[in-house]
Amino acid sequence: MKKFLLFSLLALAMQLPCWAYDAEIDGIYYNINTTDKTAEVTSGTNSYSGSVAIPSTVKYKNTTYSVTSIGDYAFYGCSSLTSVTIPNSVTSIGTNAFNDASNLTEVTIPESVTSIGKSAFSDCSGLTQLTIPNSVISIETRAFSACWGLTQLTIGNSVTSLGDEAFSGCSSLRDVTIPNSVTSIGSGAFSYCSNLIDVSIPNSVTSIGKSLFSWCISLIEVTIPDSVTEIGSGAFSYCSSLTQVTIPNSVTSIGEQAFSNCTSLTQVTIPNSVTSIGYRAFYFCSGLTEVTIPNSVTSIG
């Protein structure tokens, strides 16, 4: 009987909302670090709504604290949130910080921010334009995935890596310029960007990752820079509007299903540098009439 009661109480506790915050000041919840006199924005008893202006400092128990971060899940699921002002004191935006804030239409990320966490703005379908400042170095996994209202995107010149599925499902994006600072692009980073027509890949990138542009059904032409040595599996699969692709002499391998279901592709020249072509690399390319395979190729899947 005692065990049953204990399990019942645990089950009830798991169903109850749990908020952990140190202070509520002017409707914003904070975790307070008394050691370094900093404050982190967090979630609280009431869901955030409307326009929220985060201050650069807050006063708590007669001590002033600098607001330096937006914590994990701080604005998660706040569907009534419409805009957020982030001060220059903030340096990091945590995991899922604004995830599923579906009516968020306006947010300015200040130059002080250096890191944006995993799924930080995922499913913020109300965002239409976004500038990632030069201070940001990395964009984590799914950071802006499913922001399907996003039409304008500017990526800062200090960003070195784009995480897996970073912009996946941003179906309103039409063109993207990836800055020369980027050296690594994760799997599926721009997959399912169904309106993406033009994309510029810089010479700093060495590999086209797995499913990078898969299901970008409006993508017409891609120029792969000479720095790229590998085209990953499914990189351009289901790019049904892709008519032309230039594979440079630097590429040594073409992955499995790399160009599968590219039904508008009519001609492909594979350079002498390529040694392997993966399984179904050009599967169901029904418009393909000519392929040139060099003697350097030793393996075809």
The 8 nearest C-alpha neighbors of each residue, nearest first, counted from 0:
[[1, 3, 2, 4, 5, 6, 7, 8],
 [0, 2, 4, 3, 5, 6, 7, 8],
 [3, 1, 5, 4, 0, 6, 7, 8],
 [2, 4, 0, 6, 1, 5, 7, 8],
 [3, 5, 7, 1, 2, 6, 8, 0],
 [4, 6, 2, 8, 7, 3, 1, 9],
 [5, 7, 9, 3, 8, 4, 10, 2],
 [8, 6, 4, 10, 5, 9, 3, 11],
 [9, 7, 11, 5, 10, 6, 12, 4],
 [10, 8, 6, 12, 11, 7, 5, 13],
 [9, 11, 7, 13, 8, 12, 6, 14],
 [12, 10, 8, 14, 9, 13, 7, 15],
 [13, 11, 9, 15, 14, 10, 8, 16],
 [12, 14, 10, 11, 15, 9, 16, 8],
 [15, 13, 11, 12, 16, 10, 9, 17],
 [14, 16, 12, 13, 17, 11, 10, 18],
 [17, 15, 18, 14, 13, 12, 44, 43],
 [16, 18, 15, 19, 44, 13, 43, 12],
 [19, 17, 43, 20, 44, 16, 42, 41],
 [18, 20, 17, 21, 43, 42, 30, 41],
 [19, 21, 30, 29, 22, 18, 28, 43],
 [22, 20, 30, 29, 31, 19, 23, 28],
 [21, 23, 29, 28, 20, 24, 30, 31],
 [24, 22, 28, 27, 26, 29, 25, 21],
 [23, 25, 27, 26, 22, 28, 57, 29],
 [26, 24, 27, 23, 28, 57, 53, 22],
 [25, 27, 24, 23, 28, 47, 45, 51],
 [28, 26, 24, 23, 25, 29, 40, 53],
 [27, 29, 23, 41, 43, 22, 40, 42],
 [30, 28, 40, 22, 39, 41, 20, 21],
 [29, 31, 21, 39, 20, 38, 40, 41],
 [30, 32, 38, 21, 33, 29, 37, 39],
 [33, 31, 37, 34, 36, 38, 35, 30],
 [32, 34, 36, 35, 31, 37, 64, 38],
 [35, 33, 32, 36, 37, 31, 64, 38],
 [34, 36, 37, 33, 32, 64, 65, 38],
 [37, 35, 64, 33, 32, 34, 65, 38],
 [38, 36, 65, 64, 32, 35, 66, 31],
 [37, 39, 66, 31, 30, 65, 64, 32],
 [38, 40, 68, 30, 29, 69, 66, 70],
 [41, 39, 29, 69, 70, 28, 68, 73],
 [40, 42, 73, 29, 70, 28, 39, 69],
 [43, 41, 73, 28, 74, 72, 18, 40],
 [44, 42, 45, 18, 28, 41, 20, 46],
 [43, 45, 18, 46, 42, 17, 16, 28],
 [44, 46, 43, 47, 42, 26, 48, 28],
 [45, 47, 77, 48, 44, 43, 42, 74],
 [46, 48, 77, 80, 45, 74, 79, 49],
 [49, 47, 80, 79, 46, 50, 77, 81],
 [50, 48, 80, 81, 79, 51, 82, 47],
 [51, 49, 82, 81, 83, 80, 48, 52],
 [50, 52, 83, 82, 53, 84, 49, 48],
 [53, 51, 84, 83, 54, 50, 85, 86],
 [52, 54, 85, 84, 51, 86, 55, 83],
 [55, 53, 56, 86, 52, 57, 66, 85],
 [54, 56, 66, 86, 88, 65, 53, 87],
 [57, 55, 65, 66, 64, 54, 63, 58],
 [58, 56, 64, 63, 59, 65, 54, 55],
 [57, 59, 63, 62, 64, 61, 60, 56],
 [58, 60, 62, 61, 63, 57, 64, 22],
 [61, 59, 62, 58, 63, 22, 57, 64],
 [60, 62, 59, 58, 63, 64, 57, 36],
 [61, 63, 59, 58, 60, 64, 36, 57],
 [64, 62, 58, 57, 59, 56, 61, 65],
 [63, 65, 37, 36, 57, 56, 38, 58],
 [64, 66, 56, 37, 38, 67, 55, 36],
 [67, 65, 38, 55, 56, 37, 39, 88],
 [66, 68, 89, 88, 90, 65, 39, 38],
 [69, 67, 39, 89, 91, 90, 70, 92],
 [70, 68, 40, 92, 39, 93, 91, 73],
 [69, 71, 93, 41, 73, 40, 39, 68],
 [70, 72, 93, 94, 96, 73, 95, 69],
 [73, 71, 96, 75, 95, 74, 70, 94],
 [72, 74, 41, 42, 96, 70, 71, 75],
 [75, 73, 97, 96, 77, 72, 42, 76],
 [74, 76, 72, 97, 98, 77, 96, 73],
 [75, 77, 99, 100, 78, 98, 74, 97],
 [78, 76, 100, 79, 80, 75, 74, 47],
 [77, 79, 100, 101, 76, 80, 102, 99],
 [80, 78, 48, 77, 49, 102, 81, 47],
 [79, 81, 48, 49, 103, 77, 78, 47],
 [82, 80, 103, 49, 102, 104, 50, 79],
 [83, 81, 50, 105, 103, 106, 104, 80],
 [82, 84, 51, 106, 52, 50, 85, 105],
 [83, 85, 52, 53, 106, 51, 107, 86],
 [84, 86, 53, 83, 108, 107, 109, 52],
 [87, 85, 55, 88, 89, 54, 53, 84],
 [88, 86, 111, 89, 109, 85, 110, 55],
 [87, 89, 67, 86, 55, 66, 90, 111],
 [90, 88, 67, 68, 87, 91, 112, 86],
 [91, 89, 112, 111, 113, 67, 68, 88],
 [92, 90, 68, 114, 112, 89, 113, 115],
 [93, 91, 69, 115, 116, 68, 114, 70],
 [94, 92, 71, 116, 70, 96, 69, 91],
 [93, 95, 116, 71, 117, 119, 96, 118],
 [96, 94, 119, 98, 118, 72, 97, 71],
 [95, 97, 72, 119, 73, 71, 93, 94],
 [98, 96, 74, 120, 75, 119, 95, 100],
 [97, 99, 95, 121, 120, 75, 100, 119],
 [100, 98, 76, 122, 101, 123, 75, 121],
 [101, 99, 78, 77, 76, 123, 97, 98],
 [100, 102, 123, 99, 124, 78, 103, 125],
 [103, 101, 125, 81, 78, 100, 104, 80],
 [102, 104, 81, 125, 80, 82, 100, 101],
 [105, 103, 126, 125, 81, 102, 82, 127],
 [106, 104, 82, 103, 126, 83, 81, 107],
 [105, 107, 83, 82, 84, 108, 104, 103],
 [108, 106, 109, 84, 85, 105, 130, 83],
 [107, 109, 106, 85, 131, 110, 132, 112],
 [110, 108, 111, 87, 112, 107, 132, 85],
 [111, 109, 134, 132, 112, 133, 108, 87],
 [110, 112, 90, 87, 109, 89, 134, 113],
 [113, 111, 90, 91, 110, 114, 109, 89],
 [114, 112, 135, 134, 90, 136, 91, 111],
 [115, 113, 91, 135, 112, 137, 92, 116],
 [116, 114, 92, 138, 91, 93, 139, 119],
 [117, 115, 94, 93, 119, 139, 92, 114],
 [116, 118, 94, 139, 140, 142, 119, 141],
 [119, 117, 142, 141, 121, 95, 120, 94],
 [118, 120, 95, 96, 142, 94, 116, 117],
 [121, 119, 98, 97, 143, 142, 118, 123],
 [120, 122, 143, 118, 144, 98, 123, 142],
 [123, 121, 99, 145, 146, 124, 98, 144],
 [124, 122, 101, 146, 100, 99, 125, 121],
 [123, 125, 146, 148, 101, 147, 122, 126],
 [124, 126, 104, 102, 103, 123, 148, 101],
 [127, 125, 104, 149, 124, 148, 128, 123],
 [128, 126, 149, 148, 150, 125, 151, 104],
 [129, 127, 151, 149, 126, 150, 152, 130],
 [128, 130, 152, 151, 153, 131, 127, 126],
 [131, 129, 153, 152, 132, 154, 128, 108],
 [130, 132, 154, 155, 153, 129, 108, 133],
 [133, 131, 155, 134, 110, 135, 130, 109],
 [132, 134, 155, 157, 156, 135, 110, 131],
 [133, 135, 113, 110, 132, 112, 157, 111],
 [136, 134, 113, 133, 114, 158, 132, 137],
 [137, 135, 158, 157, 159, 113, 134, 114],
 [136, 138, 160, 158, 159, 135, 139, 114],
 [139, 137, 161, 162, 115, 160, 142, 140],
 [138, 140, 162, 117, 142, 116, 137, 115],
 [139, 141, 162, 163, 117, 165, 142, 164],
 [142, 140, 165, 118, 164, 144, 143, 117],
 [141, 143, 118, 119, 117, 165, 140, 139],
 [144, 142, 121, 120, 166, 141, 165, 146],
 [143, 145, 166, 167, 121, 141, 146, 165],
 [146, 144, 168, 122, 147, 169, 121, 167],
 [147, 145, 124, 169, 123, 122, 144, 148],
 [146, 148, 169, 170, 145, 124, 149, 171],
 [149, 147, 127, 124, 146, 125, 171, 126],
 [148, 150, 127, 126, 147, 128, 171, 146],
 [149, 151, 172, 171, 127, 128, 148, 152],
 [152, 150, 128, 149, 129, 127, 172, 153],
 [151, 153, 129, 128, 130, 154, 150, 175],
 [154, 152, 130, 131, 129, 155, 151, 176],
 [153, 155, 131, 130, 152, 156, 177, 178],
 [156, 154, 133, 132, 131, 157, 158, 153],
 [155, 157, 133, 178, 158, 180, 154, 179],
 [158, 156, 133, 136, 155, 180, 159, 135],
 [157, 159, 136, 137, 156, 135, 181, 160],
 [160, 158, 181, 180, 182, 136, 137, 157],
 [161, 159, 183, 137, 181, 184, 158, 182],
 [162, 160, 184, 138, 185, 165, 137, 183],
 [161, 163, 140, 139, 185, 165, 138, 184],
 [162, 164, 185, 186, 140, 188, 165, 187],
 [188, 165, 163, 187, 167, 141, 166, 140],
 [164, 166, 141, 188, 142, 162, 140, 163],
 [167, 165, 144, 143, 189, 188, 164, 169],
 [168, 166, 144, 164, 189, 190, 188, 169],
 [167, 169, 145, 191, 192, 170, 144, 147],
 [170, 168, 147, 146, 192, 145, 167, 171],
 [169, 171, 192, 147, 193, 168, 194, 172],
 [172, 170, 150, 194, 147, 149, 148, 169],
 [173, 171, 150, 195, 170, 194, 174, 169],
 [174, 172, 195, 194, 196, 171, 197, 150],
 [175, 173, 197, 195, 198, 172, 196, 176],
 [174, 176, 198, 177, 199, 197, 152, 173],
 [177, 175, 199, 198, 178, 174, 200, 153],
 [176, 178, 200, 199, 175, 201, 154, 179],
 [179, 177, 180, 156, 181, 176, 201, 154],
 [180, 178, 201, 181, 203, 177, 202, 156],
 [179, 181, 159, 178, 157, 156, 158, 182],
 [182, 180, 159, 160, 179, 158, 183, 178],
 [183, 181, 204, 203, 159, 160, 180, 205],
 [182, 184, 160, 181, 204, 161, 185, 159],
 [185, 183, 161, 160, 162, 208, 188, 186],
 [186, 184, 163, 162, 188, 161, 208, 187],
 [185, 187, 163, 209, 208, 211, 188, 210],
 [186, 188, 211, 210, 164, 190, 189, 163],
 [187, 164, 189, 165, 163, 211, 166, 186],
 [190, 188, 167, 166, 212, 187, 211, 192],
 [189, 191, 212, 187, 213, 167, 192, 211],
 [190, 192, 168, 214, 193, 215, 167, 213],
 [193, 191, 170, 169, 215, 168, 190, 195],
 [192, 194, 215, 170, 216, 191, 195, 217],
 [195, 193, 173, 217, 171, 170, 192, 172],
 [194, 196, 173, 172, 192, 174, 218, 193],
 [197, 195, 218, 217, 173, 174, 219, 194],
 [196, 198, 174, 195, 218, 175, 173, 199],
 [197, 199, 175, 174, 176, 200, 196, 221],
 [198, 200, 176, 177, 201, 175, 197, 222],
 [199, 201, 177, 198, 223, 224, 202, 204],
 [202, 200, 179, 203, 204, 199, 177, 178],
 [203, 201, 226, 224, 204, 225, 179, 200],
 [202, 204, 182, 201, 179, 181, 205, 226],
 [205, 203, 182, 202, 206, 201, 183, 227],
 [206, 204, 227, 226, 228, 203, 182, 207],
 [205, 207, 229, 227, 228, 208, 204, 230],
 [208, 206, 230, 231, 229, 234, 211, 209],
 [209, 207, 231, 186, 211, 206, 185, 234],
 [208, 210, 231, 186, 232, 234, 211, 233],
 [211, 209, 234, 233, 187, 213, 212, 186],
 [210, 212, 187, 234, 208, 186, 209, 188],
 [213, 211, 190, 235, 189, 234, 210, 215],
 [212, 214, 236, 190, 235, 210, 215, 234],
 [215, 213, 237, 191, 216, 238, 190, 236],
 [216, 214, 193, 238, 192, 191, 213, 217],
 [215, 217, 238, 239, 193, 214, 218, 240],
 [218, 216, 196, 194, 240, 215, 195, 193],
 [217, 219, 196, 241, 195, 215, 216, 240],
 [220, 218, 241, 240, 242, 196, 217, 243],
 [219, 221, 243, 241, 244, 218, 242, 222],
 [222, 220, 244, 223, 243, 245, 219, 198],
 [223, 221, 245, 244, 224, 220, 200, 246],
 [222, 224, 246, 245, 221, 247, 200, 225],
 [225, 223, 226, 202, 227, 222, 201, 247],
 [226, 224, 247, 227, 249, 202, 223, 248],
 [225, 227, 205, 202, 224, 204, 249, 228],
 [228, 226, 205, 206, 225, 229, 250, 224],
 [229, 227, 250, 249, 251, 206, 205, 226],
 [228, 230, 206, 252, 250, 227, 251, 231],
 [229, 231, 207, 253, 254, 206, 252, 208],
 [232, 230, 209, 254, 208, 234, 207, 229],
 [231, 233, 254, 255, 257, 209, 234, 256],
 [232, 234, 257, 210, 256, 236, 235, 209],
 [233, 235, 210, 211, 257, 209, 231, 232],
 [236, 234, 213, 258, 212, 257, 233, 238],
 [235, 237, 259, 213, 258, 233, 238, 257],
 [236, 238, 260, 214, 239, 261, 213, 259],
 [239, 237, 216, 261, 215, 214, 236, 241],
 [238, 240, 261, 262, 216, 237, 241, 263],
 [241, 239, 219, 217, 263, 238, 216, 218],
 [240, 242, 219, 218, 238, 239, 263, 220],
 [243, 241, 264, 263, 219, 240, 220, 265],
 [242, 244, 220, 241, 264, 221, 245, 219],
 [245, 243, 221, 220, 222, 246, 242, 267],
 [244, 246, 222, 223, 247, 243, 221, 268],
 [245, 247, 223, 244, 269, 248, 270, 250],
 [248, 246, 249, 225, 250, 245, 223, 270],
 [249, 247, 270, 272, 250, 271, 225, 246],
 [248, 250, 228, 247, 225, 227, 272, 251],
 [251, 249, 228, 229, 248, 273, 252, 227],
 [252, 250, 273, 272, 228, 274, 229, 249],
 [253, 251, 275, 229, 273, 250, 274, 276],
 [254, 252, 276, 230, 277, 229, 275, 231],
 [255, 253, 232, 277, 231, 257, 230, 276],
 [254, 256, 277, 232, 278, 280, 257, 279],
 [257, 255, 280, 233, 259, 279, 258, 232],
 [256, 258, 233, 232, 234, 280, 254, 255],
 [259, 257, 236, 235, 281, 256, 280, 261],
 [258, 260, 282, 281, 236, 256, 261, 280],
 [259, 261, 237, 283, 284, 262, 236, 282],
 [262, 260, 239, 284, 238, 237, 259, 263],
 [261, 263, 284, 239, 285, 260, 286, 264],
 [264, 262, 242, 286, 240, 261, 241, 239],
 [263, 265, 242, 287, 262, 261, 286, 241],
 [266, 264, 287, 286, 288, 263, 242, 289],
 [265, 267, 289, 287, 264, 290, 288, 268],
 [268, 266, 290, 269, 289, 291, 265, 244],
 [269, 267, 291, 290, 270, 266, 292, 246],
 [268, 270, 292, 291, 267, 246, 293, 271],
 [271, 269, 248, 272, 273, 268, 247, 293],
 [272, 270, 293, 273, 295, 248, 269, 294],
 [271, 273, 251, 248, 270, 250, 249, 274],
 [274, 272, 251, 252, 271, 250, 296, 275],
 [273, 275, 296, 295, 297, 251, 252, 272],
 [276, 274, 298, 252, 296, 273, 299, 297],
 [277, 275, 299, 253, 252, 300, 298, 254],
 [276, 278, 255, 300, 254, 280, 253, 299],
 [277, 279, 300, 255, 280, 256, 276, 299],
 [280, 278, 282, 256, 281, 255, 277, 259],
 [279, 281, 256, 257, 255, 277, 278, 258],
 [282, 280, 259, 258, 279, 284, 256, 283],
 [281, 283, 259, 279, 284, 280, 260, 256],
 [284, 282, 260, 285, 259, 281, 262, 261],
 [285, 283, 262, 261, 260, 287, 282, 286],
 [284, 286, 262, 283, 287, 263, 260, 261],
 [287, 285, 265, 263, 262, 284, 264, 288],
 [286, 288, 265, 284, 264, 285, 266, 289],
 [289, 287, 265, 286, 266, 290, 285, 264],
 [288, 290, 266, 287, 267, 291, 265, 268],
 [291, 289, 267, 268, 266, 292, 288, 269],
 [290, 292, 268, 269, 293, 267, 289, 270],
 [291, 293, 269, 290, 294, 296, 268, 270],
 [294, 292, 295, 271, 296, 291, 270, 269],
 [295, 293, 296, 292, 271, 297, 274, 273],
 [294, 296, 274, 293, 271, 297, 273, 272],
 [297, 295, 274, 294, 275, 298, 273, 293],
 [298, 296, 274, 275, 295, 299, 294, 276],
 [297, 299, 275, 296, 276, 300, 274, 277],
 [300, 298, 276, 277, 275, 278, 297, 296],
 [299, 278, 277, 276, 298, 279, 255, 280]]
